[in-house]
Amino acid sequence: MLSLVSQQLIQLPVTMKALLTLGLLLISVSVQAKVYERCELARILKNNGMAGYAGISLASWVCLAHHESGYNTQATTHHPGRNSSHYGIFQINSRYGCNDGKIPGAVNACGISCSALLQDDITQAIQCVKTIVKDPQGTQEWPAWNRHCKHQNLFQYIQNCTV
């Protein structure tokens, strides 16, 4: 089978091969997510004013991203029972934080599309988190916060990061 495909590719004109290669490259690029390294994320968060933001340590923010998405910008989780989804590195909820067009009457506290939270550049996600944490619920919006980050020694999340 593989040799048949190879023979057919060899017979294609050069322009067709180039277009096919470009198409495959674009598909592979579009589905790849940025998965940050721990210290890389810590530096970005610090540079965006998250160290101590709303009284929450930098290590706590890194802990949250670790447990919510594994530092993956394109992480998505659908919750059929709650009729909502979570998006991006901080897993922001579509019922409250962003709009994915699937929930009539969603709050959209951050005023953005949920797809904006899936970008490699996490600037919009950070701004959204700053909005959410000002809410009276604050960090309680994130289950991982309560299970893994709240009232824990989190030094290991920024250890050796030079932040």
Secondary structure, DSSP 8 states (H G I E B T S, - for coil): -HHHHHHHHHHS-HHHHHHHHHHHHHHHHHH---B--HHHHHHHHHHTT-TTGGG--HHHHHHHHHHHHTTBTT-EEEEGGGTEEEETTTTEETTTT-B-SSSTT---TT-SBGGGGGSSS-HHHHHHHHHHHHSTTGGGG-HHIIIIITTS--GGGTTTS--
